[in-house]
Amino acid sequence: MNEKARKLIEEYSEYAQKFGFSLNPDKGVVEQLVKGLLYNEKKYGKKYCPCRRTHTDEEVCPCAYHKMEIEKQGHCHCFLFVRKE
């Protein structure tokens, strides 16, 4: 994993803590998602959620839906963020 990916994971971890949830404890899932986010940033210019397909501003990670999804489902759509246990 490169430095840019490590830094992004650290930023998302701090973000999650700030809002009372966590990153997925499965580091493999987190690394794959971050890889997808960085790919989308390189290709499209923004870190679009890799599991959504329309690439709207609402889908830039963390997307506009993640807090509601965590509250209702215990995780966001792509499983990057999860409810704290």
C-alpha positions in Angstrom: 0.0 0.0 0.0 1.4 3.4 -0.9 1.7 6.5 1.2 -1.3 8.2 -0.3 -3.5 5.3 0.5 -2.1 5.1 4.1 -2.8 8.8 4.6 -6.3 8.5 3.3 -7.1 5.6 5.6 -5.8 7.7 8.5 -7.9 10.6 7.5 -11.0 8.4 7.2 -10.3 6.8 10.6 -10.1 10.2 12.2 -13.3 11.3 10.4 -15.1 8.2 11.7 -14.0 8.8 15.3 -15.1 12.4 15.1 -18.7 11.3 14.2 -18.9 8.2 16.4 -18.5 5.4 14.0 -15.5 3.3 12.8 -13.7 2.1 9.8 -14.5 -1.4 8.8 -12.3 -3.7 11.0 -11.5 -5.8 8.0 -8.4 -4.1 6.8 -8.5 -5.9 3.4 -12.0 -4.3 2.7 -10.7 -0.9 3.7 -7.6 -1.2 1.5 -9.7 -2.3 -1.5 -12.1 0.6 -1.1 -9.4 3.1 -0.7 -7.7 1.7 -3.8 -11.0 2.2 -5.7 -11.4 5.8 -4.3 -7.9 6.7 -5.4 -8.5 5.2 -8.8 -11.7 7.2 -9.2 -9.9 10.3 -8.1 -7.2 9.7 -10.8 -9.7 8.9 -13.5 -12.6 11.3 -12.7 -10.9 14.0 -10.5 -12.9 13.1 -7.3 -13.0 10.3 -4.8 -16.3 8.9 -5.9 -17.6 6.0 -3.9 -16.5 2.9 -5.8 -19.8 1.1 -5.2 -22.0 3.8 -6.7 -22.1 4.3 -10.4 -23.5 7.8 -11.3 -20.6 9.8 -9.9 -22.5 12.8 -8.6 -21.2 15.2 -6.0 -23.4 13.4 -3.4 -21.3 10.3 -4.0 -17.8 11.8 -3.2 -16.5 9.8 -0.2 -17.6 10.2 2.5 -20.9 10.4 0.5 -24.0 12.3 1.5 -25.7 9.0 2.5 -23.2 7.3 4.8 -24.5 8.6 8.1 -28.1 7.6 7.4 -26.9 4.2 6.1 -24.8 3.6 9.2 -27.7 4.5 11.4 -30.2 2.3 9.6 -28.0 -0.6 8.5 -25.0 -0.5 10.8 -22.7 0.3 7.9 -22.5 2.5 4.8 -23.3 1.1 1.4 -19.7 0.2 0.6 -18.8 -1.0 4.1 -16.0 1.5 4.6 -17.7 2.9 7.7 -19.5 0.8 10.3 -21.3 1.5 13.5 -19.2 1.4 16.6 -19.8 -1.8 18.6 
